[in-house]
Amino acid sequence: MKINVKYRNIIYACLMAFCMSFFISFILVSINRGYDHQFLSAWLKTWSQAFICAFFGAYFFPRVIQQIMRRINFVEKPLMIEKDLLEKKTMDDASS
């Protein structure tokens, strides 16, 4: 299947929304209502509402989160061994 690349974000958001809303709504309706004769109708109603919310979230949140992530300066913490070696080297240099 070949689809124009300009639809990539929409298809991604749609698939993510479908999977997440399907799974989460099923689990929450199962926990809150249990499995009775009205389970399927309650779950489908909840899932359809959840899908709409999840689609907008899956489409817009990644853009906002990427902007936030670009502003964060991530650094790697030095290993304790490296820290001990640096301190030892500093002490050796000071005593020389």
LUMRORO-805778 format. One record per residue: x, y, z of N, C-alpha, C in turn; residue in three letters; residue number from 0. Coordinates in nm, 3 decimals, decimal comma, always signed. Each point is the difference from the previous one (the first is absolute). Layout:
BEGIN
VORO      n.c1      n.c2      n.c3     ca.c1     ca.c2     ca.c3      c.c1      c.c2      c.c3   lumba   votor
VORO         X         Y         Z         X         Y         Z         X         Y         Z     ALA     NUM
...
% end
This chain:
BEGIN
VORO      n.c1      n.c2      n.c3     ca.c1     ca.c2     ca.c3      c.c1      c.c2      c.c3   lumba   votor
VORO    +0,085    -0,116    +0,000    -0,085    +0,116    +0,000    +0,090    +0,124    +0,000     MET       0
VORO    -0,025    +0,089    -0,091    +0,077    +0,124    -0,009    -0,091    +0,117    +0,032     LYS       1
VORO    +0,044    +0,079    +0,098    -0,076    +0,118    +0,043    +0,096    +0,117    +0,004     ILE       2
VORO    -0,046    +0,114    -0,042    +0,081    +0,121    +0,000    +0,052    +0,029    +0,141     ASN       3
VORO    +0,124    +0,043    +0,009    +0,066    +0,024    +0,128    -0,069    +0,112    +0,080     VAL       4
VORO    -0,073    +0,088    -0,067    -0,064    +0,110    +0,074    -0,110    -0,052    +0,093     LYS       5
VORO    -0,046    -0,122    -0,019    -0,104    -0,059    +0,086    +0,059    -0,082    +0,115     TYR       6
VORO    +0,132    -0,003    +0,010    +0,066    -0,083    +0,101    -0,045    +0,033    +0,142     ARG       7
VORO    +0,000    +0,127    +0,038    -0,036    +0,039    +0,137    -0,145    -0,032    +0,032     ASN       8
VORO    -0,088    +0,019    -0,095    -0,143    -0,028    +0,025    -0,023    -0,150    +0,016     ILE       9
VORO    +0,064    -0,080    -0,086    -0,016    -0,145    +0,009    +0,061    -0,051    +0,130     ILE      10
VORO    +0,116    +0,052    +0,036    +0,063    -0,038    +0,127    -0,091    +0,033    +0,118     TYR      11
VORO    -0,054    +0,121    +0,002    -0,089    +0,041    +0,109    -0,125    -0,086    +0,004     ALA      12
VORO    -0,053    -0,033    -0,115    -0,121    -0,082    -0,006    +0,027    -0,141    +0,054     CYS      13
VORO    +0,110    -0,060    -0,042    +0,034    -0,134    +0,049    +0,030    -0,001    +0,149     LEU      14
VORO    +0,073    +0,101    +0,047    +0,029    +0,009    +0,143    -0,129    +0,019    +0,079     MET      15
VORO    -0,086    +0,088    -0,047    -0,127    +0,026    +0,069    -0,086    -0,125    +0,002     ALA      16
VORO    -0,005    -0,070    -0,111    -0,080    -0,123    -0,006    +0,049    -0,102    +0,102     PHE      17
VORO    +0,130    -0,027    -0,002    +0,056    -0,102    +0,090    -0,014    +0,039    +0,147     CYS      18
VORO    +0,037    +0,123    +0,032    -0,004    +0,043    +0,140    -0,143    +0,008    +0,053     MET      19
VORO    -0,090    +0,058    -0,078    -0,139    +0,013    +0,048    -0,067    -0,136    +0,009     SER      20
VORO    +0,029    -0,088    -0,093    -0,056    -0,136    +0,001    +0,041    -0,072    +0,129     PHE      21
VORO    +0,128    +0,000    +0,027    +0,054    -0,071    +0,115    -0,044    +0,062    +0,133     PHE      22
VORO    +0,018    +0,130    +0,014    -0,029    +0,066    +0,127    -0,149    -0,002    +0,031     ILE      23
VORO    -0,083    +0,026    -0,100    -0,145    -0,001    +0,025    -0,048    -0,140    +0,038     SER      24
VORO    +0,057    -0,102    -0,064    -0,038    -0,138    +0,035    +0,035    -0,031    +0,144     PHE      25
VORO    +0,120    +0,035    +0,040    +0,044    -0,028    +0,138    -0,085    +0,078    +0,101     ILE      26
VORO    -0,022    +0,129    -0,025    -0,075    +0,081    +0,096    -0,146    -0,041    +0,010     LEU      27
VORO    -0,064    -0,034    -0,111    -0,139    -0,047    +0,007    -0,005    -0,135    +0,069     VAL      28
VORO    +0,100    -0,084    -0,023    +0,006    -0,130    +0,069    +0,011    +0,018    +0,151     SER      29
VORO    +0,084    +0,091    +0,041    +0,019    +0,023    +0,144    -0,124    +0,064    +0,062     ILE      30
VORO    -0,055    +0,101    -0,065    -0,110    +0,076    +0,058    -0,136    -0,070    -0,009     ASN      31
VORO    -0,025    -0,074    -0,105    -0,132    -0,062    -0,019    +0,000    -0,150    +0,015     ARG      32
VORO    +0,113    -0,062    -0,026    +0,003    -0,146    -0,002    -0,057    -0,050    -0,132     GLY      33
VORO    -0,007    -0,130    -0,015    -0,048    -0,061    -0,124    -0,145    -0,043    +0,019     TYR      34
VORO    -0,093    +0,081    -0,049    -0,141    -0,035    +0,006    -0,060    +0,011    -0,140     ASP      35
VORO    -0,130    -0,008    -0,010    -0,066    +0,002    -0,131    +0,008    +0,136    -0,068     HIS      36
VORO    +0,032    +0,105    +0,073    +0,011    +0,133    -0,058    +0,146    +0,043    -0,024     GLN      37
VORO    +0,091    -0,091    +0,025    +0,143    +0,033    -0,012    +0,035    +0,050    -0,139     PHE      38
VORO    -0,039    -0,073    -0,103    +0,038    +0,035    -0,136    -0,052    +0,138    -0,040     LEU      39
VORO    -0,124    +0,029    +0,029    -0,055    +0,131    -0,038    +0,066    +0,112    +0,081     SER      40
VORO    +0,024    -0,024    +0,128    +0,067    +0,101    +0,083    +0,143    +0,023    -0,049     ALA      41
VORO    +0,068    -0,108    -0,034    +0,138    +0,013    -0,046    +0,008    +0,071    -0,135     TRP      42
VORO    -0,087    -0,033    -0,094    +0,003    +0,064    -0,131    -0,032    +0,149    +0,010     LEU      43
VORO    -0,091    +0,036    +0,088    -0,032    +0,141    +0,020    +0,121    +0,074    +0,058     LYS      44
VORO    +0,060    -0,060    +0,102    +0,117    +0,060    +0,063    +0,117    +0,006    -0,097     THR      45
VORO    +0,020    -0,105    -0,077    +0,111    -0,004    -0,094    -0,015    +0,107    -0,108     TRP      46
VORO    -0,120    +0,019    -0,052    -0,018    +0,101    -0,105    +0,031    +0,141    +0,053     SER      47
VORO    -0,038    +0,027    +0,123    +0,031    +0,130    +0,059    +0,150    +0,013    +0,029     GLN      48
VORO    +0,058    -0,108    +0,048    +0,142    +0,001    +0,031    +0,084    +0,016    -0,126     ALA      49
VORO    -0,045    -0,060    -0,110    +0,076    +0,009    -0,125    +0,010    +0,144    -0,048     PHE      50
VORO    -0,108    +0,072    +0,009    +0,001    +0,141    -0,044    +0,100    +0,080    +0,083     ILE      51
VORO    -0,003    -0,018    +0,131    +0,095    +0,072    +0,087    +0,144    -0,046    -0,028     CYS      52
VORO    +0,018    -0,129    -0,015    +0,134    -0,055    -0,021    +0,058    +0,045    -0,133     ALA      53
VORO    -0,082    +0,014    -0,101    +0,050    +0,043    -0,131    +0,059    +0,140    +0,008     PHE      54
VORO    -0,073    +0,092    +0,061    +0,053    +0,137    +0,012    +0,124    +0,003    +0,088     PHE      55
VORO    -0,001    -0,079    +0,106    +0,119    -0,007    +0,086    +0,119    -0,058    -0,073     GLY      56
VORO    -0,021    -0,108    -0,075    +0,110    -0,065    -0,072    +0,052    +0,087    -0,114     ALA      57
VORO    -0,082    +0,090    -0,050    +0,043    +0,086    -0,110    +0,072    +0,125    +0,051     TYR      58
VORO    -0,049    +0,062    +0,106    +0,056    +0,127    +0,045    +0,105    -0,013    +0,111     PHE      59
VORO    -0,015    -0,094    +0,093    +0,094    -0,011    +0,112    +0,144    -0,026    -0,043     PHE      60
VORO    +0,025    -0,088    -0,097    +0,141    -0,022    -0,037    +0,071    +0,126    -0,046     PRO      61
VORO    -0,070    +0,089    -0,067    +0,062    +0,125    -0,045    +0,038    +0,088    +0,119     ARG      62
VORO    -0,089    +0,010    +0,096    +0,027    +0,080    +0,120    +0,112    -0,062    +0,080     VAL      63
VORO    -0,003    -0,130    +0,015    +0,101    -0,070    +0,078    +0,137    +0,013    -0,066     ILE      64
VORO    +0,006    -0,008    -0,134    +0,128    +0,018    -0,070    +0,057    +0,139    +0,025     GLN      65
VORO    -0,085    +0,102    +0,001    +0,048    +0,136    +0,026    +0,056    +0,011    +0,142     GLN      66
VORO    -0,068    -0,062    +0,095    +0,050    +0,001    +0,139    +0,132    -0,075    +0,009     ILE      67
VORO    +0,010    -0,115    -0,066    +0,121    -0,081    +0,006    +0,120    +0,072    -0,061     MET      68
VORO    -0,023    +0,082    -0,101    +0,110    +0,076    -0,061    +0,057    +0,102    +0,096     ARG      69
VORO    -0,078    +0,047    +0,094    +0,046    +0,101    +0,095    +0,076    -0,058    +0,119     ARG      70
VORO    -0,010    -0,130    +0,019    +0,066    -0,066    +0,113    +0,142    -0,037    -0,040     ILE      71
VORO    +0,094    +0,034    +0,084    +0,139    -0,035    -0,024    +0,032    -0,126    +0,080     ASN      72
VORO    +0,010    -0,112    -0,068    +0,029    -0,126    +0,066    +0,151    -0,018    +0,010     PHE      73
VORO    +0,046    -0,039    +0,118    +0,142    -0,027    +0,021    +0,014    -0,139    +0,059     VAL      74
VORO    +0,113    -0,057    -0,026    +0,028    -0,133    +0,053    +0,079    +0,014    +0,129     GLU      75
VORO    -0,048    -0,064    +0,103    +0,067    +0,006    +0,130    +0,125    -0,088    -0,006     LYS      76
VORO    +0,115    +0,052    +0,046    +0,122    -0,081    -0,005    -0,011    -0,120    +0,095     PRO      77
VORO    +0,062    -0,107    -0,042    +0,001    -0,119    +0,084    +0,079    +0,026    +0,127     LEU      78
VORO    -0,031    -0,071    +0,106    +0,071    +0,018    +0,127    +0,148    -0,031    -0,015     MET      79
VORO    +0,035    -0,098    -0,083    +0,140    -0,035    -0,020    +0,074    +0,118    -0,061     ILE      80
VORO    -0,060    +0,062    -0,101    +0,063    +0,116    -0,063    +0,015    +0,114    +0,100     GLU      81
VORO    -0,102    +0,019    +0,084    +0,005    +0,107    +0,099    +0,114    -0,025    +0,099     LYS      82
VORO    +0,013    -0,126    +0,046    +0,108    -0,035    +0,093    +0,138    +0,021    -0,065     ASP      83
VORO    +0,013    -0,038    -0,128    +0,127    +0,019    -0,070    +0,033    +0,148    -0,014     LEU      84
VORO    -0,101    +0,082    -0,030    +0,023    +0,144    -0,012    +0,043    +0,060    +0,133     LEU      85
VORO    -0,064    -0,042    +0,108    +0,037    +0,051    +0,132    +0,142    -0,043    +0,037     GLU      86
VORO    +0,034    -0,124    -0,029    +0,133    -0,052    +0,031    +0,105    +0,074    -0,081     LYS      87
VORO    -0,027    +0,023    -0,129    +0,092    +0,072    -0,086    +0,018    +0,143    +0,049     LYS      88
VORO    -0,108    +0,065    +0,043    +0,006    +0,136    +0,051    +0,085    +0,005    +0,127     THR      89
VORO    -0,019    -0,100    +0,086    +0,079    -0,005    +0,125    +0,146    -0,024    -0,030     MET      90
VORO    +0,031    -0,087    -0,099    +0,138    -0,028    -0,036    +0,066    +0,125    -0,059     ASP      91
VORO    -0,076    +0,074    -0,082    +0,053    +0,122    -0,061    +0,025    +0,106    +0,108     ASP      92
VORO    -0,088    +0,006    +0,099    +0,014    +0,100    +0,105    +0,122    -0,029    +0,089     ALA      93
VORO    +0,029    -0,129    +0,020    +0,112    -0,035    +0,087    +0,133    +0,011    -0,073     SER      94
VORO    -0,001    +0,007    -0,132    +0,126    +0,009    -0,076    +0,058    +0,136    -0,004     SER      95
% end
